[in-house]
Amino acid sequence: MNFFKISLLSALFLYSFDVQANEYHVSVEGNDQNPGTESQPFRTISAAAEIAVAGDTITVYEGTYREKVVPPRGGTNDLKRILYRAAPNERVVIKGSEVISDWQQVDNGVWKTTINNDFFGDYNPYQVIVEGDWYSDGGRTHHTGEVYLNEKSLYEMPSIEMVMNPETVGTSIDPEGSLYQWYSESDHETTTIWANFHDYNPNEELVEINVRNSCFYPDRPGMDYITVRGFHMSQAATQWAPPTAEQIGLIGTHWSKGWIIEDNILSNSKTVGITLGKDRETGQNVWMNNPVKDGATSYNEVIFKALNSGWSKENIGSHIVRNNTIFNTEQAGIVGSLGAIFSEISHNHIYDIWTKRMFGGAELAGLKFHAPIDMLIKNNRINNTAIGIWIDWMAQGTRITGNLIYDSAIDDLFTEVNHGPYLVDNNIFLSDVAIRDVAQGGAFVHNLIGGKLEHHQVLDRSTPYHLPHSTKIAGVSNTLGGDNRFYNNIFIQRPDVTVDENRFFGLNGYESAEFPNFAKGNVYYSGAKPGDTDTDYLNQPQFNTDVTLKEEGEDVFLHINFDSRISTMVNPLVTTRMLGTTIISDGIYVDLHKAPYIINMDYLGNARNEENPSPGPLEDVQEGTMIYKVW
């Protein structure tokens, strides 16, 4: 058979595939008994999901859909996905809640409603307690349920007396809003909710309560190659999502491969927005259920179970999460334990995370990933969270680049018990604490670091490192610290940030690290100090940069003052060769495609002067006040 005939047959095959692919339509005016055509659409997304197969598209039209979409199958590869999409330029809302409009007034703004438990089906959020490994309940019980008044969630109280006589919740960053409170009691037949709506009549307003534990989530692993685009999702009774449990969010991939989650607006999850997490079979809150073992041992066991169950690039991860807006979640914006390997997280805006602060734990972040192997975390804006980005265990081949992080309550970047190599470049960190480095083998290049650093060793936990670009474990090690590279960064000691004993501005606090750091071409302003191994740096302790961020609508502008001496520096172009090899993992700094790094672009995507790149994330800095649009 000649080449022309083979090409013709291939074209005919592709044509037949295109003809066979179907588009199903969903409308609030539709009916699930319809065939799902544009003229006779389905009423629910779930009805379309039941018949969609690889290559098909589900288009959903404007309206509110109160359902949990449980996709029964996925696509087969990148060319044969199942696409769930909101109709272009239409507001399509998926909610995990239901409207309640039969409230009875009790007294002084307090109303109650009693609901038959059959209303909730097999999941009653007012009977399910928030719990899990590394969770802190603050000394009281919290339920996964929630009450919303005109899209804003109320605060759960432990007694009806507190709802009747509300006081501001001291932990909240919205004291006035915290006066809107609710309490519930539930038995085997009914659930009663009391809520203080103050001057609002709940029967004349939009009042909703959580009913479902998710908006979009498969009920089993292996639902691969699904795209979810353009939806608003909100108000789900999600559970605490630690790394040792199945992680269920407003939307989640459930131990699958190749999802694309893009252009969505996600809000009002009890805990988490997006989950790229593991399955239940490899462990479900294993430390809480066997506290005799320490947490690190428990998680190491989970990792080995995952490997024995096929945890690899061939089966898991490789997701793309981009251009989403996530806010009003009380644990994290996006989490992923083991299931986010080889994924890209880019151009998302994540904000107002952990604002009520009524419960907490060791999983609070805008982005929180365990085992971010060969992940790209790029060009995200993360503000008003607990921790901006938290890479926890097994960050190897990870690149964190071009992110804007500020107003973090704890710190902007927390790198914990990792052995590298991982690259942190061209970021803007402007919270009080910029970097908490409890790891080794990182490269910090061309960042603006406007907050304190913290470093310490971890000698009582041994954590894995891997063969390059693989989930296969090469060994385990405790965290001795150091073995970092700091090249061409700008460090600033801001006058409005309190200095404390255990944190430092610049690189002068690494005395306890076992391994030396490498540092060159850095700038130290306003009292930030170089480290012992620093060379070719600029130190201007008296110079005031007046660094500030100004939000103007959806835009963010960076204002920063530079001195004349910064233009006299001679800085190296940072490459894979310059970064060298990590000590513990014996790894080199290359991207997920094994290509060498050349840091020749800045935060804004402008080309750097390869002969003498400017320090910091922005190229072509000049003396005086510079203003940059950074979002």
C-alpha positions in Angstrom: 0.0 0.0 0.0 1.5 3.3 -1.0 1.8 6.4 1.2 -1.0 8.2 -0.6 -3.4 5.4 0.1 -2.4 5.3 3.8 -2.9 9.0 4.1 -6.3 8.8 2.5 -7.4 6.0 4.8 -6.2 8.0 7.8 -8.1 11.0 6.6 -11.2 8.9 6.2 -10.8 7.5 9.7 -10.5 11.0 11.2 -13.5 12.1 9.2 -15.6 9.2 10.5 -14.5 10.0 14.0 -15.7 13.7 13.6 -19.0 12.5 12.2 -19.6 10.1 15.1 -18.8 12.7 17.8 -22.0 14.1 19.4 -22.9 17.3 21.0 -25.5 17.1 23.8 -27.4 20.2 25.0 -28.7 21.0 28.5 -31.1 23.8 29.4 -33.2 24.7 32.5 -36.1 24.7 30.0 -35.3 21.1 28.9 -36.5 17.7 30.0 -34.4 14.6 30.7 -36.8 12.6 28.5 -35.6 14.6 25.5 -32.9 13.4 23.2 -30.5 16.2 24.2 -30.5 18.0 20.9 -30.3 21.8 20.6 -34.1 22.0 20.0 -34.9 19.3 22.6 -32.3 19.7 25.3 -31.9 17.7 28.6 -32.8 19.3 31.9 -29.8 18.1 33.9 -26.1 17.9 33.1 -26.2 14.4 34.7 -28.6 13.1 32.0 -26.1 14.2 29.3 -23.2 12.7 31.2 -24.9 9.3 31.3 -24.7 9.0 27.5 -21.7 11.0 26.5 -18.7 9.0 25.3 -15.1 9.8 24.3 -15.1 12.7 21.8 -18.5 14.1 22.8 -19.3 17.6 24.0 -21.9 18.6 26.5 -23.0 22.2 26.2 -25.0 23.7 29.1 -27.0 26.9 28.7 -27.7 29.7 31.1 -29.3 29.0 34.4 -28.7 27.3 37.8 -28.3 23.5 38.0 -28.7 22.1 41.5 -27.0 18.7 41.1 -23.8 16.8 41.6 -22.4 15.8 38.3 -20.8 12.3 38.5 -19.2 11.5 35.2 -19.6 7.8 34.5 -16.8 7.7 32.0 -14.0 9.7 30.6 -12.3 10.1 27.3 -9.5 7.9 25.9 -6.8 10.4 25.0 -6.2 14.1 24.4 -7.9 13.9 21.0 -11.0 12.1 22.3 -12.0 13.9 25.5 -15.4 14.4 26.9 -15.9 18.2 27.1 -18.3 19.7 29.6 -18.7 23.4 28.8 -20.9 26.4 29.6 -22.4 27.9 26.5 -20.1 30.8 25.4 -21.0 34.1 27.2 -23.7 32.5 29.3 -23.7 32.3 33.1 -24.1 28.6 34.0 -24.1 27.8 37.7 -23.8 24.4 39.3 -24.7 24.4 43.0 -24.4 21.9 45.8 -27.2 23.6 47.7 -30.9 23.9 47.7 -33.2 26.9 48.4 -35.1 26.9 51.7 -38.0 29.3 51.8 -40.2 28.1 54.7 -38.5 29.7 57.6 -40.5 30.4 60.8 -39.6 33.4 62.9 -38.5 32.7 66.5 -37.3 36.0 67.9 -35.1 39.1 67.2 -34.0 38.2 63.7 -33.7 34.5 64.5 -35.7 32.0 62.3 -35.8 28.2 62.1 -36.7 25.6 59.6 -37.3 21.8 60.1 -36.4 19.5 57.2 -37.2 15.8 56.8 -33.9 13.9 56.4 -35.2 12.3 53.2 -34.5 15.7 51.6 -30.8 15.1 51.9 -30.7 11.6 50.4 -27.7 9.6 51.6 -25.6 12.6 52.7 -26.8 14.9 55.4 -24.2 17.7 55.9 -25.8 18.6 59.2 -24.9 15.2 60.5 -21.4 14.9 58.9 -18.6 16.4 61.1 -15.6 18.0 59.5 -12.6 15.8 60.4 -9.4 14.3 59.1 -5.7 14.0 59.5 -3.9 17.2 60.5 -7.2 19.0 61.1 -7.8 21.2 64.1 -11.4 21.9 65.2 -10.6 24.8 67.5 -12.2 23.0 70.4 -15.6 22.5 69.0 -17.6 20.5 66.4 -18.1 21.8 62.9 -20.4 20.3 60.2 -19.9 20.2 56.5 -23.2 21.9 56.1 -23.6 25.7 55.6 -26.3 28.3 55.4 -26.1 31.1 52.8 -27.9 34.5 52.8 -27.8 36.1 49.3 -24.7 34.0 48.4 -22.8 34.8 51.6 -22.2 32.1 54.1 -23.2 32.4 57.8 -21.1 31.3 60.7 -21.9 28.0 62.5 -22.2 28.2 66.3 -22.1 25.4 68.8 -25.4 26.4 70.6 -28.7 28.1 69.9 -28.1 30.5 72.7 -25.1 32.0 70.8 -27.2 32.4 67.7 -29.9 34.2 69.8 -27.3 36.5 71.3 -24.6 36.8 68.6 -21.2 38.2 69.3 -18.4 38.8 66.7 -16.2 35.9 66.0 -12.7 37.0 67.0 -10.9 34.8 64.4 -12.8 36.2 61.4 -11.4 38.9 59.2 -15.0 40.1 58.7 -16.2 40.8 62.3 -19.5 42.4 61.1 -20.3 39.5 58.8 -19.6 37.0 61.6 -22.7 38.2 63.5 -24.8 36.3 60.9 -24.9 32.9 62.5 -26.6 29.4 62.5 -26.9 26.3 64.6 -28.5 22.9 63.8 -29.7 19.8 65.5 -30.5 16.5 63.7 -31.9 13.1 64.6 -32.8 10.1 62.6 -36.0 11.8 61.2 -35.5 15.5 60.9 -32.9 18.3 60.8 -33.7 21.7 62.3 -31.6 24.8 61.5 -31.8 28.1 63.5 -30.3 31.1 61.8 -29.9 34.8 62.8 -30.6 36.8 59.7 -30.9 40.1 61.6 -33.0 42.6 59.6 -33.6 40.2 56.7 -36.7 38.1 56.2 -35.3 34.8 54.8 -38.5 34.0 53.0 -38.0 37.2 50.9 -34.3 36.7 50.3 -32.2 34.0 48.6 -31.4 31.5 51.4 -29.7 28.2 50.6 -28.2 25.3 52.5 -25.6 22.8 51.5 -27.0 19.4 50.4 -24.3 17.8 48.2 -20.6 17.1 49.0 -19.4 18.2 45.6 -20.6 19.8 42.3 -18.5 17.8 39.9 -16.7 14.6 41.0 -16.4 11.0 39.7 -17.5 8.3 42.1 -14.5 6.1 41.1 -11.0 6.6 39.9 -9.9 6.3 36.3 -12.3 8.8 34.7 -9.6 10.3 32.4 -9.4 13.1 29.8 -12.3 15.2 30.9 -12.5 18.9 30.2 -14.7 21.2 32.4 -14.9 24.8 31.0 -16.7 28.0 31.9 -18.9 27.1 34.8 -19.7 28.8 38.1 -19.7 26.2 40.9 -20.5 26.9 44.5 -22.0 25.9 47.9 -20.8 22.3 48.5 -20.5 20.5 51.8 -16.9 19.3 51.1 -14.9 17.4 53.7 -11.4 18.3 55.1 -8.9 17.1 52.5 -5.6 15.9 53.9 -2.9 14.1 51.9 -3.8 10.8 53.6 -7.4 10.7 52.4 -9.5 10.9 49.3 -9.8 14.6 48.5 -13.2 15.8 47.4 -13.7 19.4 46.3 -16.2 21.5 44.6 -14.7 19.8 41.6 -12.1 17.0 41.6 -10.4 14.5 39.4 -10.5 11.5 41.8 -7.2 9.7 40.9 -7.5 10.2 37.2 -5.4 11.5 34.3 -5.5 14.3 31.8 -8.2 16.6 33.0 -8.5 20.2 31.9 -10.3 22.5 34.3 -10.4 26.0 32.8 -12.2 29.3 32.9 -14.4 28.4 35.9 -15.4 30.5 38.9 -15.5 28.5 42.1 -16.6 29.7 45.5 -18.1 28.8 48.9 -16.8 25.4 49.5 -16.7 24.4 53.1 -13.1 23.4 52.6 -11.6 23.1 49.1 -12.2 24.4 45.6 -10.3 22.0 43.2 -8.9 18.6 44.2 -6.3 16.7 42.2 -6.1 14.0 44.8 -5.6 10.4 45.5 -8.1 7.6 45.9 -9.6 6.1 49.1 -8.2 2.6 48.7 -4.6 3.8 49.3 -5.6 5.2 52.7 -8.4 7.2 54.4 -7.2 9.4 57.3 -4.7 6.7 58.2 -3.0 8.7 61.0 -6.2 9.6 62.8 -7.3 6.0 62.6 -4.0 4.7 64.0 -2.4 7.5 66.0 0.2 5.1 67.5 2.3 5.7 64.4 3.7 9.1 63.6 2.2 11.0 60.7 5.3 10.8 58.5 5.3 7.0 58.7 1.6 6.9 57.9 2.0 9.0 54.8 5.1 7.0 53.7 2.9 3.9 53.8 0.3 5.7 51.7 2.9 6.5 49.1 4.1 2.8 48.9 0.4 1.7 48.6 0.0 4.2 45.8 3.0 2.9 43.9 1.8 -0.7 44.3 -1.6 0.5 42.8 0.0 2.0 39.7 0.9 5.5 40.7 2.8 6.7 37.7 2.8 9.2 34.9 1.2 6.7 32.7 -1.9 6.4 34.9 -2.3 9.5 37.0 -2.0 13.3 36.8 -0.9 15.4 33.8 -3.8 17.8 34.4 -4.1 21.4 33.3 -5.8 23.8 35.7 -5.9 27.3 34.2 -7.7 30.6 34.2 -10.0 29.8 37.1 -11.1 32.1 39.9 -11.4 30.5 43.3 -12.5 32.2 46.5 -14.3 31.8 49.9 -13.0 28.3 50.8 -11.9 27.6 54.3 -9.0 25.1 53.7 -7.5 25.7 50.3 -8.0 26.8 46.7 -6.4 23.8 45.0 -5.0 20.7 46.7 -3.5 17.5 45.4 -1.9 14.6 47.2 0.0 12.4 44.7 -2.6 13.0 42.0 -1.2 16.3 40.7 2.0 14.9 39.3 3.1 16.3 35.9 0.4 18.9 36.0 0.2 22.6 35.1 -1.5 25.1 37.4 -1.5 28.5 35.6 -3.2 31.9 35.4 -5.6 31.3 38.3 -6.7 33.9 40.8 -7.1 32.4 44.2 -8.1 34.7 47.1 -10.1 35.0 50.4 -9.1 31.5 51.6 -9.5 30.8 55.3 -11.3 34.0 56.1 -13.6 32.8 58.9 -10.7 30.9 60.6 -13.1 28.9 62.8 -11.1 25.7 62.2 -7.7 25.1 60.8 -4.9 22.6 60.4 -1.8 21.8 58.4 -3.4 22.0 55.0 -4.3 25.7 54.7 -3.1 27.3 51.4 -4.0 28.8 48.1 -2.2 25.9 46.5 -1.2 22.8 48.5 0.5 19.9 46.8 2.1 16.7 48.1 4.4 15.1 45.5 4.4 18.0 43.0 6.7 15.9 40.7 7.5 17.7 37.4 4.7 20.3 38.1 4.5 23.8 36.6 2.9 26.4 38.8 2.9 29.5 36.7 1.5 33.0 36.6 -1.1 32.7 39.4 -2.3 35.5 41.6 -2.8 34.4 45.2 -3.8 36.8 47.9 -5.5 36.9 51.3 -4.8 33.2 52.1 -3.1 31.4 54.9 -0.2 30.2 52.9 0.2 31.2 49.2 1.9 28.1 47.8 2.8 25.1 49.9 4.9 22.3 48.3 5.0 19.5 50.9 7.1 16.3 50.3 8.7 15.2 47.1 8.9 18.5 45.2 11.2 17.3 42.4 11.3 18.8 38.9 8.8 21.4 40.1 8.9 24.9 38.7 7.2 27.8 40.5 7.4 30.8 38.2 5.8 34.2 37.6 3.4 34.1 40.5 2.1 37.1 42.4 1.5 36.4 46.1 0.6 38.9 48.8 -1.5 39.3 52.0 -0.7 35.8 53.2 -1.5 35.4 56.9 1.3 32.9 57.4 3.7 33.0 54.5 3.8 33.2 50.7 5.8 30.1 49.9 6.3 27.1 52.2 8.6 24.4 50.9 8.6 21.5 53.4 10.8 18.4 53.6 11.7 18.4 49.9 15.1 17.4 48.5 14.9 19.0 45.1 15.7 19.9 42.5 12.9 22.5 42.2 13.0 26.0 40.7 11.4 29.2 42.1 11.9 32.0 39.6 10.5 35.4 38.6 8.0 35.5 41.5 6.8 38.5 43.5 6.5 37.7 47.2 5.2 40.6 49.3 3.7 39.2 52.5 5.3 39.7 56.0 6.9 36.2 55.7 7.9 35.5 52.1 9.6 32.1 52.2 9.6 29.4 54.8 12.3 27.0 53.8 12.2 23.7 55.6 13.8 21.8 52.7 16.9 21.5 50.6 17.9 21.5 47.0 15.9 24.5 45.8 16.9 27.2 43.3 15.6 30.8 43.9 16.2 32.9 40.9 15.1 36.5 39.9 12.5 36.8 42.7 11.3 40.0 44.5 11.3 38.9 48.1 9.7 41.6 50.2 9.2 39.7 53.4 11.1 37.6 55.9 12.7 34.1 55.4 12.6 31.3 57.8 14.8 28.2 57.8 15.2 25.1 60.0 16.1 21.5 59.7 13.8 18.5 60.1 15.7 15.6 61.6 12.8 13.4 62.9 11.2 12.8 59.5 12.5 10.9 56.5 10.8 11.7 53.2 11.2 10.2 49.7 13.1 11.5 46.7 12.6 9.9 43.3 14.3 8.9 40.1 14.3 11.9 37.7 10.9 12.5 36.1 9.4 9.5 37.8 7.3 8.4 40.8 9.8 5.6 41.5 11.5 6.1 44.8 15.2 6.4 44.8 15.7 6.8 48.6 14.6 8.6 51.7 16.3 11.3 53.8 15.7 13.7 56.6 16.1 17.4 55.9 19.5 18.8 56.8 18.9 22.1 55.1 20.8 24.3 52.6 22.0 23.1 49.2 20.0 26.0 47.7 20.8 28.4 45.0 20.0 32.1 45.3 20.8 34.0 42.1 19.7 37.5 41.0 17.0 38.1 43.6 16.0 41.4 45.3 15.6 41.1 49.1 13.8 44.0 50.9 13.4 44.6 54.6 10.1 46.4 54.7 9.8 49.0 57.6 6.2 48.0 58.3 7.1 44.3 59.0 8.1 43.3 62.6 11.5 41.7 63.0 11.5 38.6 65.1 14.2 36.3 66.4 13.5 33.2 64.3 13.1 34.9 60.9 15.4 37.1 58.8 15.5 39.4 55.9 17.9 38.3 53.2 20.2 35.2 53.6 21.9 35.7 56.9 19.9 33.1 58.8 21.1 29.8 57.3 23.6 29.0 60.1 21.9 25.8 61.1 21.9 24.4 57.6 24.1 21.3 57.1 24.9 22.1 53.4 26.1 25.5 52.1 24.0 27.7 49.8 25.2 29.2 46.6 24.4 32.9 46.1 25.4 35.5 43.5 24.0 38.7 41.9 21.5 39.4 44.7 20.4 42.9 45.8 19.7 43.7 49.5 17.7 46.8 50.4 16.6 48.6 53.6 18.5 46.3 56.0 18.1 42.9 54.3 21.5 41.1 54.7 23.6 38.8 52.5 24.6 35.3 53.5 28.1 34.0 54.2 28.4 32.5 50.8 27.1 35.5 48.8 29.2 37.0 46.1 28.9 39.9 43.7 25.9 41.4 45.5 24.6 44.9 46.0 23.9 45.9 49.6 22.1 49.2 50.2 20.9 49.1 53.9 19.8 52.7 53.9 17.9 52.7 50.6 14.1 52.8 50.8 12.3 51.1 47.9 8.8 52.2 49.0 7.6 48.9 47.5 3.7 48.7 47.3 1.0 47.0 45.5 -2.1 48.9 44.3 -5.2 47.1 43.2 -7.3 49.1 40.7 -10.4 47.0 39.8 -9.1 43.7 38.5 -5.7 45.1 37.8 -2.7 45.1 40.1 0.3 47.5 39.9 3.7 47.2 41.5 5.3 50.5 42.6 9.0 50.2 43.5 11.9 52.6 43.8 15.4 51.6 42.5 18.7 53.3 43.3 21.4 54.2 40.7 23.8 51.4 41.7 21.6 48.6 40.5 22.4 49.5 36.9 26.1 49.0 37.6 25.7 45.3 38.6 27.1 42.5 36.4 24.8 39.5 36.8 25.0 36.0 35.4 22.5 34.4 33.1 21.1 31.5 35.1 21.1 28.2 33.3 20.9 24.5 34.1 24.7 24.3 34.0 25.0 27.1 36.5 22.5 25.5 38.9 24.4 22.3 39.1 23.3 19.1 40.9 21.5 18.6 44.2 23.3 16.7 47.0 20.6 14.3 48.3 18.5 13.5 45.2 21.5 13.8 42.8 19.3 15.7 40.4 19.8 18.4 37.8 17.6 21.4 37.2 15.7 20.7 33.9 12.0 21.1 32.9 9.5 18.3 32.8 10.5 17.6 29.2 14.1 17.2 30.3 15.1 20.4 28.5 17.7 22.6 30.2 16.6 25.8 31.8 17.7 29.2 30.5 16.1 32.0 32.6 16.0 34.5 29.8 12.4 35.8 30.2 11.1 38.0 33.0 7.9 38.0 35.0 6.0 39.9 32.2 7.3 37.6 29.5 9.9 40.1 28.3 13.3 38.9 27.0 16.2 39.4 29.4 19.5 40.9 28.5 21.4 37.6 28.3 24.8 39.4 28.7 23.7 41.1 32.0 20.2 40.4 33.2 18.6 42.7 35.7 18.1 41.4 39.2 14.6 40.7 40.4 11.6 39.5 38.4 11.4 42.5 36.0 14.0 43.3 33.3 15.3 46.7 32.4 15.1 48.3 35.9 16.0 52.0 36.1 16.8 54.5 38.8 13.7 56.0 40.4 10.2 54.8 40.9 9.0 52.2 38.4 5.4 51.2 38.0 4.5 47.8 36.5 1.2 46.2 35.8 1.7 42.8 37.3 -1.9 41.4 36.9 
